[in-house]
Amino acid sequence: MRKRFEQQFTIGCTPISDVKIPTAKRSGALPGLCAAIKEIFVTPKWNEKVFEILENKILPKNNKTGRPGMDLWYIFVLSQVRLCQNISYDDLHDLANNHSLIRQVMGVENDFGYERYVFSYQCIIDNISLLDDKTVKELNGIIVEFGHETFKKKEEAVLCLKTDSFVVESNVHFPTDYNLLWDSARKSLDMVTKFQEKHNLPGWRKIKDWRRDLKNKMRALGKASSSGGKGKSDRVKKSTREYLTKAKALYTKLEKEKDSFLQTDIMDIIIFMELERFMVLLYKHIDLLERRIIKGEEISHEEKMFSIFEQYTEWVTKGKMRPNVELGKKVAITTDQFNLIVDYEIMEQLSDSEIVPGLAKRIFSDYQVKSWSFDKGFWNKENKELLSKTVETLVLPKKGKCNKQEYEQEHQPKFIRNRNKHSAVESNISELEHRGLNRCPDKGYMHFKRYVGLAVCAYNLKKIGEHLISQQRLQTEAAEFKQAA
């Protein structure tokens, strides 16, 4: 039986509404986040909306039975703290049990001498993992609405938007066909090792030699590829043939003997399925390596894979000097004049210009837009016509040479002024990367999408909280000045 949150008002426990948030200018990102989270909790309007979203996702239909799970409020707070601080689950576990301000905002901090509520490491991971991308997007919508009200945005007021894209990297190594072949081989051997330890498989006594020999041949090929000098091509082909011979021998042995592996329980079935998956990848990269180096074929981009673990990973080249290549997914964000991210989208094999129709549909359904700026990557004729119908001041520079009319339009003072303001979105992106969106450590595409969404929520909450703290600081200074006078 899981609950929203019920703080026990006992001696030594501070109510969340009475938590004092530090207002020092150099107190870091955490006080801003805690200020916004506290305001959400103590304001019935936002409290109800946030808990309604969490209940619809996390609570089962019959929530009157079963063991008590982690309260929804703890899940919400801890998921935001992790991305606000850009920390691992180990550090989050430490903060949840030892950081006084975080525990006060969660309503679990007691004075010295009273029994303390302790969070377990696995409990934190399991409960934060209950959130998904759709739920996090709904939460971000509520947070943005809360932010607009906090920044005293009038209902009839319109937004000034900026849109840009950047790459959130996957947690993968730089891919080559020969090191991906090694990854496939070693993971296949790992699965066999699990069977051997449990069932003492015959015929796999030298499994460590298989691993060592394959790794040595992979390193020899890498060294031959990176070196120069006379006869490099022959050395590379020789190393490749030796490497492929060993890899093919492993695949043949696995194919011949895998059906004899005992499957006595569900874990054996799962390990066997993983073995078959890695064998498919092993065969694929044997074929790619042979075709590219031995046969001299050019491999098409569609056939290539950039990680056998995070298979959603894309090879992104944005034409920059540094970094010239990024491995991950492109994410487009749209920010307003308050530096809040009102929309974000993970781009699925799409270019910047292809996301504009869907983005415009989402934005126009929720907001009125006065001005909207993009960079050249988002331009095409259809996008300009679509946006010009609704947006008063559209900054969408043409990709390529302008005609006379377009040149005059792009050199108007209003256009230039809004184009210069567009660079503010770069600072928003930079801060997002400091919130954890430089590289995603979570495994799997579902967790990647949730990670991106939680980083956006934490960023927005921090911005709102900083504004609340600055208002409180001004009120305090005014009161002190009035008292002194």
One Martini backbone bead per residue (centre of mass of N, CA, C, O) as a GRO file, in nm:
protein
  485
    1MET     BB    1   0.091   0.041   0.028
    2ARG     BB    2   0.066   0.357  -0.116
    3LYS     BB    3   0.158   0.698  -0.061
    4ARG     BB    4   0.192   1.011  -0.079
    5PHE     BB    5   0.192   1.192   0.214
    6GLU     BB    6   0.270   1.162   0.579
    7GLN     BB    7   0.344   1.374   0.817
    8GLN     BB    8   0.486   1.338   1.129
    9PHE     BB    9   0.396   1.531   1.414
   10THR     BB   10   0.675   1.534   1.588
   11ILE     BB   11   0.914   1.547   1.799
   12GLY     BB   12   1.182   1.691   1.604
   13CYS     BB   13   0.993   1.767   1.352
   14THR     BB   14   0.995   1.948   1.061
   15PRO     BB   15   0.796   2.116   0.881
   16ILE     BB   16   0.794   2.195   0.554
   17SER     BB   17   0.679   2.492   0.589
   18ASP     BB   18   0.944   2.554   0.804
   19VAL     BB   19   1.163   2.551   0.608
   20LYS     BB   20   1.493   2.675   0.571
   21ILE     BB   21   1.624   2.861   0.312
   22PRO     BB   22   1.897   2.943   0.169
   23THR     BB   23   2.012   3.294   0.056
   24ALA     BB   24   2.276   3.270  -0.048
   25LYS     BB   25   2.446   3.334  -0.345
   26ARG     BB   26   2.666   3.072  -0.285
   27SER     BB   27   2.475   2.794  -0.234
   28GLY     BB   28   2.381   2.687  -0.500
   29ALA     BB   29   2.141   2.464  -0.645
   30LEU     BB   30   1.978   2.328  -0.408
   31PRO     BB   31   1.810   2.562  -0.280
   32GLY     BB   32   1.643   2.621  -0.533
   33LEU     BB   33   1.507   2.347  -0.550
   34CYS     BB   34   1.385   2.344  -0.259
   35ALA     BB   35   1.211   2.598  -0.290
   36ALA     BB   36   1.026   2.487  -0.516
   37ILE     BB   37   0.932   2.226  -0.373
   38LYS     BB   38   0.806   2.362  -0.129
   39GLU     BB   39   0.597   2.533  -0.285
   40ILE     BB   40   0.445   2.293  -0.402
   41PHE     BB   41   0.360   2.163  -0.130
   42VAL     BB   42   0.214   2.431   0.008
   43THR     BB   43   0.050   2.438  -0.264
   44PRO     BB   44  -0.243   2.299  -0.347
   45LYS     BB   45  -0.251   2.322  -0.653
   46TRP     BB   46   0.032   2.178  -0.711
   47ASN     BB   47   0.012   1.936  -0.530
   48GLU     BB   48  -0.230   1.799  -0.672
   49LYS     BB   49  -0.109   1.775  -0.960
   50VAL     BB   50   0.142   1.607  -0.894
   51PHE     BB   51  -0.001   1.366  -0.745
   52GLU     BB   52  -0.186   1.285  -0.978
   53ILE     BB   53   0.037   1.194  -1.172
   54LEU     BB   54   0.175   0.986  -0.982
   55GLU     BB   55  -0.073   0.807  -0.930
   56ASN     BB   56  -0.136   0.723  -1.228
   57LYS     BB   57   0.146   0.569  -1.251
   58ILE     BB   58   0.213   0.414  -0.961
   59LEU     BB   59  -0.054   0.338  -0.865
   60PRO     BB   60  -0.252   0.098  -0.812
   61LYS     BB   61  -0.573   0.005  -0.829
   62ASN     BB   62  -0.503  -0.166  -0.564
   63ASN     BB   63  -0.406   0.028  -0.264
   64LYS     BB   64  -0.499  -0.157   0.010
   65THR     BB   65  -0.258  -0.347  -0.043
   66GLY     BB   66   0.028  -0.440   0.086
   67ARG     BB   67   0.317  -0.301   0.094
   68PRO     BB   68   0.486  -0.028   0.181
   69GLY     BB   69   0.584   0.218  -0.010
   70MET     BB   70   0.721   0.472  -0.142
   71ASP     BB   71   0.660   0.779  -0.131
   72LEU     BB   72   0.585   1.010  -0.371
   73TRP     BB   73   0.753   1.247  -0.259
   74TYR     BB   74   1.027   1.105  -0.255
   75ILE     BB   75   1.046   1.049  -0.555
   76PHE     BB   76   1.034   1.341  -0.654
   77VAL     BB   77   1.277   1.459  -0.501
   78LEU     BB   78   1.507   1.254  -0.576
   79SER     BB   79   1.488   1.286  -0.887
   80GLN     BB   80   1.575   1.593  -0.877
   81VAL     BB   81   1.843   1.583  -0.720
   82ARG     BB   82   2.014   1.412  -0.910
   83LEU     BB   83   2.000   1.622  -1.159
   84CYS     BB   84   2.084   1.884  -1.018
   85GLN     BB   85   2.373   1.746  -0.920
   86ASN     BB   86   2.494   1.529  -1.097
   87ILE     BB   87   2.452   1.221  -0.981
   88SER     BB   88   2.469   0.934  -0.837
   89TYR     BB   89   2.316   0.687  -0.657
   90ASP     BB   90   2.525   0.690  -0.432
   91ASP     BB   91   2.504   0.995  -0.367
   92LEU     BB   92   2.199   0.998  -0.322
   93HIS     BB   93   2.199   0.807  -0.082
   94ASP     BB   94   2.368   0.992   0.097
   95LEU     BB   95   2.183   1.244   0.093
   96ALA     BB   96   1.916   1.107   0.194
   97ASN     BB   97   2.069   1.034   0.487
   98ASN     BB   98   2.259   1.331   0.539
   99HIS     BB   99   2.091   1.569   0.424
  100SER     BB  100   1.913   1.804   0.580
  101LEU     BB  101   1.750   1.965   0.363
  102ILE     BB  102   1.634   1.725   0.208
  103ARG     BB  103   1.495   1.590   0.455
  104GLN     BB  104   1.311   1.829   0.520
  105VAL     BB  105   1.158   1.838   0.243
  106MET     BB  106   1.061   1.532   0.293
  107GLY     BB  107   0.991   1.493   0.615
  108VAL     BB  108   1.247   1.311   0.788
  109GLU     BB  109   1.375   1.506   0.986
  110ASN     BB  110   1.552   1.470   1.291
  111ASP     BB  111   1.654   1.507   1.582
  112PHE     BB  112   1.861   1.440   1.813
  113GLY     BB  113   1.757   1.109   1.944
  114TYR     BB  114   1.596   1.017   1.704
  115GLU     BB  115   1.453   0.825   1.488
  116ARG     BB  116   1.563   0.734   1.168
  117TYR     BB  117   1.514   0.764   0.834
  118VAL     BB  118   1.603   0.502   0.601
  119PHE     BB  119   1.751   0.464   0.290
  120SER     BB  120   1.778   0.246   0.038
  121TYR     BB  121   1.942   0.193  -0.246
  122GLN     BB  122   1.740   0.008  -0.409
  123CYS     BB  123   1.485   0.170  -0.348
  124ILE     BB  124   1.558   0.422  -0.508
  125ILE     BB  125   1.590   0.294  -0.786
  126ASP     BB  126   1.312   0.148  -0.813
  127ASN     BB  127   1.131   0.411  -0.778
  128ILE     BB  128   1.245   0.598  -1.000
  129SER     BB  129   1.189   0.377  -1.230
  130LEU     BB  130   0.870   0.428  -1.241
  131LEU     BB  131   0.930   0.639  -1.419
  132ASP     BB  132   0.847   0.814  -1.721
  133ASP     BB  133   0.841   1.011  -1.993
  134LYS     BB  134   0.542   1.094  -1.980
  135THR     BB  135   0.534   1.180  -1.681
  136VAL     BB  136   0.761   1.393  -1.697
  137LYS     BB  137   0.617   1.576  -1.901
  138GLU     BB  138   0.379   1.642  -1.718
  139LEU     BB  139   0.547   1.767  -1.491
  140ASN     BB  140   0.673   1.994  -1.664
  141GLY     BB  141   0.409   2.138  -1.725
  142ILE     BB  142   0.353   2.216  -1.428
  143ILE     BB  143   0.620   2.366  -1.375
  144VAL     BB  144   0.581   2.585  -1.590
  145GLU     BB  145   0.317   2.696  -1.478
  146PHE     BB  146   0.441   2.769  -1.205
  147GLY     BB  147   0.659   2.960  -1.320
  148HIS     BB  148   0.475   3.170  -1.458
  149GLU     BB  149   0.340   3.254  -1.192
  150THR     BB  150   0.600   3.337  -1.039
  151PHE     BB  151   0.681   3.551  -1.281
  152LYS     BB  152   0.417   3.712  -1.334
  153LYS     BB  153   0.234   3.590  -1.557
  154LYS     BB  154   0.009   3.675  -1.766
  155GLU     BB  155  -0.243   3.530  -1.936
  156GLU     BB  156  -0.213   3.735  -2.194
  157ALA     BB  157   0.063   3.674  -2.222
  158VAL     BB  158   0.350   3.631  -2.415
  159LEU     BB  159   0.599   3.457  -2.591
  160CYS     BB  160   0.964   3.423  -2.605
  161LEU     BB  161   1.130   3.215  -2.825
  162LYS     BB  162   1.378   2.939  -2.820
  163THR     BB  163   1.553   2.720  -3.055
  164ASP     BB  164   1.747   2.417  -2.996
  165SER     BB  165   2.023   2.186  -3.041
  166PHE     BB  166   2.160   1.882  -2.892
  167VAL     BB  167   2.386   1.645  -2.742
  168VAL     BB  168   2.322   1.336  -2.585
  169GLU     BB  169   2.525   1.119  -2.449
  170SER     BB  170   2.631   0.812  -2.444
  171ASN     BB  171   2.766   0.534  -2.254
  172VAL     BB  172   3.025   0.509  -2.476
  173HIS     BB  173   3.246   0.394  -2.685
  174PHE     BB  174   3.439   0.404  -2.945
  175PRO     BB  175   3.351   0.289  -3.260
  176THR     BB  176   3.441  -0.028  -3.400
  177ASP     BB  177   3.423  -0.322  -3.559
  178TYR     BB  178   3.646  -0.469  -3.380
  179ASN     BB  179   3.537  -0.380  -3.088
  180LEU     BB  180   3.247  -0.493  -3.132
  181LEU     BB  181   3.338  -0.782  -3.169
  182TRP     BB  182   3.459  -0.809  -2.889
  183ASP     BB  183   3.203  -0.749  -2.728
  184SER     BB  184   3.041  -0.991  -2.839
  185ALA     BB  185   3.238  -1.215  -2.749
  186ARG     BB  186   3.260  -1.156  -2.440
  187LYS     BB  187   2.952  -1.181  -2.383
  188SER     BB  188   2.926  -1.471  -2.473
  189LEU     BB  189   3.132  -1.579  -2.263
  190ASP     BB  190   2.979  -1.482  -2.014
  191MET     BB  191   2.735  -1.671  -2.053
  192VAL     BB  192   2.894  -1.934  -2.045
  193THR     BB  193   3.010  -1.893  -1.760
  194LYS     BB  194   2.740  -1.913  -1.613
  195PHE     BB  195   2.686  -2.204  -1.698
  196GLN     BB  196   2.949  -2.331  -1.589
  197GLU     BB  197   2.913  -2.255  -1.284
  198LYS     BB  198   2.633  -2.418  -1.264
  199HIS     BB  199   2.689  -2.695  -1.480
  200ASN     BB  200   2.960  -2.787  -1.583
  201LEU     BB  201   3.071  -2.763  -1.870
  202PRO     BB  202   3.169  -2.921  -2.141
  203GLY     BB  203   3.440  -2.781  -2.341
  204TRP     BB  204   3.518  -2.504  -2.129
  205ARG     BB  205   3.810  -2.494  -1.992
  206LYS     BB  206   3.934  -2.256  -2.211
  207ILE     BB  207   3.785  -1.972  -2.180
  208LYS     BB  208   4.024  -1.780  -2.109
  209ASP     BB  209   4.177  -1.824  -2.377
  210TRP     BB  210   3.969  -1.708  -2.563
  211ARG     BB  211   3.971  -1.424  -2.446
  212ARG     BB  212   4.274  -1.360  -2.472
  213ASP     BB  213   4.310  -1.409  -2.778
  214LEU     BB  214   4.099  -1.207  -2.881
  215LYS     BB  215   4.220  -0.954  -2.748
  216ASN     BB  216   4.502  -0.966  -2.881
  217LYS     BB  217   4.393  -0.949  -3.176
  218MET     BB  218   4.251  -0.679  -3.144
  219ARG     BB  219   4.506  -0.516  -3.064
  220ALA     BB  220   4.672  -0.580  -3.317
  221LEU     BB  221   4.476  -0.441  -3.515
  222GLY     BB  222   4.482  -0.160  -3.386
  223LYS     BB  223   4.789  -0.116  -3.422
  224ALA     BB  224   4.793  -0.150  -3.733
  225SER     BB  225   4.588   0.084  -3.795
  226SER     BB  226   4.756   0.324  -3.638
  227SER     BB  227   4.985   0.275  -3.806
  228GLY     BB  228   5.252   0.305  -4.024
  229GLY     BB  229   5.403   0.263  -4.321
  230LYS     BB  230   5.521   0.008  -4.481
  231GLY     BB  231   5.273  -0.231  -4.532
  232LYS     BB  232   4.999  -0.174  -4.381
  233SER     BB  233   4.779  -0.329  -4.537
  234ASP     BB  234   4.899  -0.614  -4.488
  235ARG     BB  235   4.893  -0.605  -4.177
  236VAL     BB  236   4.589  -0.564  -4.145
  237LYS     BB  237   4.497  -0.822  -4.297
  238LYS     BB  238   4.644  -1.024  -4.122
  239SER     BB  239   4.509  -0.949  -3.850
  240THR     BB  240   4.219  -0.994  -3.947
  241ARG     BB  241   4.235  -1.297  -4.017
  242GLU     BB  242   4.309  -1.392  -3.732
  243TYR     BB  243   4.063  -1.272  -3.589
  244LEU     BB  244   3.840  -1.411  -3.763
  245THR     BB  245   3.918  -1.703  -3.711
  246LYS     BB  246   3.857  -1.696  -3.407
  247ALA     BB  247   3.565  -1.588  -3.420
  248LYS     BB  248   3.450  -1.819  -3.597
  249ALA     BB  249   3.520  -2.047  -3.402
  250LEU     BB  250   3.337  -1.946  -3.176
  251TYR     BB  251   3.070  -1.947  -3.329
  252THR     BB  252   3.071  -2.246  -3.405
  253LYS     BB  253   3.080  -2.358  -3.114
  254LEU     BB  254   2.821  -2.222  -3.015
  255GLU     BB  255   2.626  -2.338  -3.229
  256LYS     BB  256   2.683  -2.642  -3.154
  257GLU     BB  257   2.645  -2.618  -2.808
  258LYS     BB  258   2.391  -2.454  -2.703
  259ASP     BB  259   2.167  -2.689  -2.691
  260SER     BB  260   2.323  -2.830  -2.432
  261PHE     BB  261   2.227  -2.622  -2.245
  262LEU     BB  262   2.103  -2.587  -1.945
  263GLN     BB  263   1.738  -2.531  -1.852
  264THR     BB  264   1.601  -2.504  -1.521
  265ASP     BB  265   1.537  -2.189  -1.525
  266ILE     BB  266   1.478  -1.857  -1.570
  267MET     BB  267   1.779  -1.772  -1.575
  268ASP     BB  268   1.867  -1.962  -1.802
  269ILE     BB  269   1.682  -1.842  -2.018
  270ILE     BB  270   1.798  -1.554  -2.012
  271ILE     BB  271   2.092  -1.630  -2.078
  272PHE     BB  272   2.027  -1.766  -2.350
  273MET     BB  273   1.906  -1.516  -2.487
  274GLU     BB  274   2.162  -1.345  -2.463
  275LEU     BB  275   2.344  -1.529  -2.623
  276GLU     BB  276   2.188  -1.507  -2.891
  277ARG     BB  277   2.218  -1.200  -2.919
  278PHE     BB  278   2.535  -1.194  -2.926
  279MET     BB  279   2.565  -1.385  -3.171
  280VAL     BB  280   2.437  -1.198  -3.378
  281LEU     BB  281   2.650  -0.972  -3.337
  282LEU     BB  282   2.895  -1.141  -3.404
  283TYR     BB  283   2.817  -1.207  -3.697
  284LYS     BB  284   2.786  -0.917  -3.799
  285HIS     BB  285   3.094  -0.824  -3.737
  286ILE     BB  286   3.231  -1.029  -3.906
  287ASP     BB  287   3.107  -0.934  -4.174
  288LEU     BB  288   3.196  -0.634  -4.168
  289LEU     BB  289   3.505  -0.678  -4.141
  290GLU     BB  290   3.541  -0.850  -4.395
  291ARG     BB  291   3.423  -0.651  -4.605
  292ARG     BB  292   3.606  -0.400  -4.546
  293ILE     BB  293   3.905  -0.533  -4.550
  294ILE     BB  294   3.915  -0.787  -4.737
  295LYS     BB  295   3.699  -0.679  -4.974
  296GLY     BB  296   3.665  -0.351  -4.984
  297GLU     BB  297   3.410  -0.241  -4.872
  298GLU     BB  298   3.137  -0.016  -4.838
  299ILE     BB  299   2.971   0.081  -4.559
  300SER     BB  300   2.675   0.156  -4.471
  301HIS     BB  301   2.519   0.343  -4.232
  302GLU     BB  302   2.272   0.149  -4.176
  303GLU     BB  303   2.462  -0.107  -4.089
  304LYS     BB  304   2.562   0.035  -3.856
  305MET     BB  305   2.706   0.015  -3.523
  306PHE     BB  306   2.771   0.196  -3.196
  307SER     BB  307   2.633  -0.027  -3.000
  308ILE     BB  308   2.550  -0.321  -2.816
  309PHE     BB  309   2.401  -0.172  -2.571
  310GLU     BB  310   2.331   0.122  -2.711
  311GLN     BB  311   2.138   0.100  -2.996
  312TYR     BB  312   2.030   0.410  -3.019
  313THR     BB  313   2.283   0.516  -3.112
  314GLU     BB  314   2.426   0.803  -3.266
  315TRP     BB  315   2.592   0.961  -3.538
  316VAL     BB  316   2.698   1.296  -3.473
  317THR     BB  317   2.727   1.565  -3.717
  318LYS     BB  318   2.759   1.935  -3.679
  319GLY     BB  319   3.026   2.089  -3.794
  320LYS     BB  320   3.238   2.087  -3.571
  321MET     BB  321   3.547   2.104  -3.436
  322ARG     BB  322   3.438   2.084  -3.117
  323PRO     BB  323   3.303   1.826  -3.156
  324ASN     BB  324   3.292   1.629  -3.451
  325VAL     BB  325   3.182   1.386  -3.267
  326GLU     BB  326   2.870   1.231  -3.155
  327LEU     BB  327   2.729   0.995  -2.910
  328GLY     BB  328   2.369   0.976  -2.951
  329LYS     BB  329   2.119   1.227  -2.894
  330LYS     BB  330   1.905   1.451  -3.009
  331VAL     BB  331   1.803   1.767  -2.852
  332ALA     BB  332   1.518   1.973  -2.828
  333ILE     BB  333   1.479   2.314  -2.720
  334THR     BB  334   1.237   2.542  -2.551
  335THR     BB  335   1.258   2.880  -2.464
  336ASP     BB  336   1.199   3.154  -2.267
  337GLN     BB  337   1.220   3.469  -2.109
  338PHE     BB  338   1.263   3.288  -1.824
  339ASN     BB  339   1.439   3.022  -1.891
  340LEU     BB  340   1.225   2.815  -1.965
  341ILE     BB  341   1.135   2.484  -2.046
  342VAL     BB  342   0.853   2.417  -2.254
  343ASP     BB  343   1.023   2.220  -2.454
  344TYR     BB  344   1.096   1.874  -2.552
  345GLU     BB  345   1.304   1.663  -2.786
  346ILE     BB  346   1.366   1.350  -2.908
  347MET     BB  347   1.550   1.268  -3.192
  348GLU     BB  348   1.444   1.042  -3.455
  349GLN     BB  349   1.625   1.061  -3.715
  350LEU     BB  350   1.631   1.385  -3.718
  351SER     BB  351   1.613   1.691  -3.826
  352ASP     BB  352   1.559   2.009  -3.747
  353SER     BB  353   1.339   2.074  -3.973
  354GLU     BB  354   1.143   1.815  -3.907
  355ILE     BB  355   1.028   1.922  -3.610
  356VAL     BB  356   0.856   2.183  -3.645
  357PRO     BB  357   0.556   2.098  -3.684
  358GLY     BB  358   0.525   1.950  -3.408
  359LEU     BB  359   0.620   2.185  -3.231
  360ALA     BB  360   0.405   2.393  -3.317
  361LYS     BB  361   0.158   2.233  -3.225
  362ARG     BB  362   0.229   2.225  -2.921
  363ILE     BB  363   0.267   2.530  -2.867
  364PHE     BB  364  -0.009   2.650  -2.987
  365SER     BB  365  -0.194   2.481  -2.783
  366ASP     BB  366  -0.063   2.650  -2.510
  367TYR     BB  367   0.047   2.915  -2.661
  368GLN     BB  368   0.150   3.246  -2.699
  369VAL     BB  369   0.335   3.399  -2.974
  370LYS     BB  370   0.556   3.661  -3.052
  371SER     BB  371   0.844   3.515  -3.054
  372TRP     BB  372   1.081   3.324  -3.277
  373SER     BB  373   1.390   3.143  -3.259
  374PHE     BB  374   1.645   3.033  -3.489
  375ASP     BB  375   1.842   2.847  -3.680
  376LYS     BB  376   1.938   2.735  -3.991
  377GLY     BB  377   1.864   2.426  -3.948
  378PHE     BB  378   1.531   2.497  -3.946
  379TRP     BB  379   1.520   2.561  -4.242
  380ASN     BB  380   1.231   2.608  -4.454
  381LYS     BB  381   0.973   2.697  -4.643
  382GLU     BB  382   0.743   2.558  -4.480
  383ASN     BB  383   0.820   2.662  -4.196
  384LYS     BB  384   0.792   2.964  -4.254
  385GLU     BB  385   0.493   2.960  -4.336
  386LEU     BB  386   0.378   2.836  -4.077
  387LEU     BB  387   0.493   3.052  -3.863
  388SER     BB  388   0.401   3.328  -3.994
  389LYS     BB  389   0.091   3.303  -3.925
  390THR     BB  390   0.148   3.336  -3.590
  391VAL     BB  391   0.417   3.488  -3.580
  392GLU     BB  392   0.527   3.805  -3.550
  393THR     BB  393   0.842   3.724  -3.475
  394LEU     BB  394   1.056   3.574  -3.708
  395VAL     BB  395   1.360   3.373  -3.658
  396LEU     BB  396   1.467   3.232  -3.983
  397PRO     BB  397   1.732   3.168  -4.125
  398LYS     BB  398   1.869   3.117  -4.418
  399LYS     BB  399   1.981   2.851  -4.612
  400GLY     BB  400   2.184   3.040  -4.776
  401LYS     BB  401   2.100   3.237  -5.030
  402CYS     BB  402   1.962   3.548  -5.060
  403ASN     BB  403   1.732   3.742  -5.154
  404LYS     BB  404   1.629   4.058  -5.150
  405GLN     BB  405   1.390   4.023  -4.953
  406GLU     BB  406   1.542   3.847  -4.740
  407TYR     BB  407   1.770   4.046  -4.682
  408GLU     BB  408   1.591   4.275  -4.572
  409GLN     BB  409   1.457   4.113  -4.347
  410GLU     BB  410   1.743   4.024  -4.201
  411HIS     BB  411   1.811   4.365  -4.169
  412GLN     BB  412   1.629   4.427  -3.955
  413PRO     BB  413   1.629   4.541  -3.639
  414LYS     BB  414   1.436   4.328  -3.515
  415PHE     BB  415   1.578   4.077  -3.621
  416ILE     BB  416   1.860   4.131  -3.502
  417ARG     BB  417   1.776   4.150  -3.206
  418ASN     BB  418   1.655   3.857  -3.187
  419ARG     BB  419   1.908   3.709  -3.289
  420ASN     BB  420   2.093   3.796  -3.051
  421LYS     BB  421   1.907   3.659  -2.828
  422HIS     BB  422   1.943   3.354  -2.910
  423SER     BB  423   2.212   3.290  -2.745
  424ALA     BB  424   2.074   3.219  -2.468
  425VAL     BB  425   2.028   2.911  -2.528
  426GLU     BB  426   2.324   2.825  -2.478
  427SER     BB  427   2.316   2.865  -2.169
  428ASN     BB  428   2.092   2.662  -2.121
  429ILE     BB  429   2.250   2.418  -2.229
  430SER     BB  430   2.491   2.439  -2.037
  431GLU     BB  431   2.323   2.396  -1.778
  432LEU     BB  432   2.207   2.124  -1.854
  433GLU     BB  433   2.483   1.981  -1.858
  434HIS     BB  434   2.518   2.040  -1.546
  435ARG     BB  435   2.247   1.855  -1.491
  436GLY     BB  436   2.347   1.584  -1.695
  437LEU     BB  437   2.340   1.639  -2.036
  438ASN     BB  438   2.620   1.526  -2.144
  439ARG     BB  439   2.575   1.230  -2.000
  440CYS     BB  440   2.427   0.912  -1.996
  441PRO     BB  441   2.433   0.648  -1.745
  442ASP     BB  442   2.190   0.510  -1.833
  443LYS     BB  443   2.025   0.212  -1.920
  444GLY     BB  444   1.859   0.249  -2.188
  445TYR     BB  445   1.610   0.416  -2.358
  446MET     BB  446   1.402   0.463  -2.137
  447HIS     BB  447   1.612   0.591  -1.936
  448PHE     BB  448   1.707   0.816  -2.120
  449LYS     BB  449   1.436   0.971  -2.140
  450ARG     BB  450   1.401   1.017  -1.837
  451TYR     BB  451   1.665   1.169  -1.789
  452VAL     BB  452   1.603   1.413  -1.965
  453GLY     BB  453   1.339   1.501  -1.823
  454LEU     BB  454   1.460   1.540  -1.533
  455ALA     BB  455   1.661   1.760  -1.614
  456VAL     BB  456   1.449   1.967  -1.700
  457CYS     BB  457   1.298   1.983  -1.432
  458ALA     BB  458   1.541   2.066  -1.254
  459TYR     BB  459   1.603   2.323  -1.406
  460ASN     BB  460   1.329   2.467  -1.362
  461LEU     BB  461   1.327   2.455  -1.051
  462LYS     BB  462   1.584   2.618  -1.010
  463LYS     BB  463   1.489   2.880  -1.145
  464ILE     BB  464   1.247   2.926  -0.959
  465GLY     BB  465   1.398   2.917  -0.687
  466GLU     BB  466   1.587   3.158  -0.740
  467HIS     BB  467   1.355   3.361  -0.756
  468LEU     BB  468   1.243   3.317  -0.472
  469ILE     BB  469   1.505   3.391  -0.322
  470SER     BB  470   1.536   3.680  -0.434
  471GLN     BB  471   1.272   3.782  -0.316
  472GLN     BB  472   1.340   3.720  -0.020
  473ARG     BB  473   1.598   3.896  -0.010
  474LEU     BB  474   1.457   4.166  -0.072
  475GLN     BB  475   1.263   4.164   0.169
  476THR     BB  476   1.482   4.156   0.387
  477GLU     BB  477   1.633   4.415   0.306
  478ALA     BB  478   1.387   4.605   0.334
  479ALA     BB  479   1.333   4.548   0.635
  480GLU     BB  480   1.614   4.636   0.739
  481PHE     BB  481   1.603   4.926   0.627
  482LYS     BB  482   1.345   5.012   0.775
  483GLN     BB  483   1.454   4.958   1.062
  484ALA     BB  484   1.704   5.148   1.042
  485ALA     BB  485   1.522   5.410   0.974
   0.00000   0.00000   0.00000
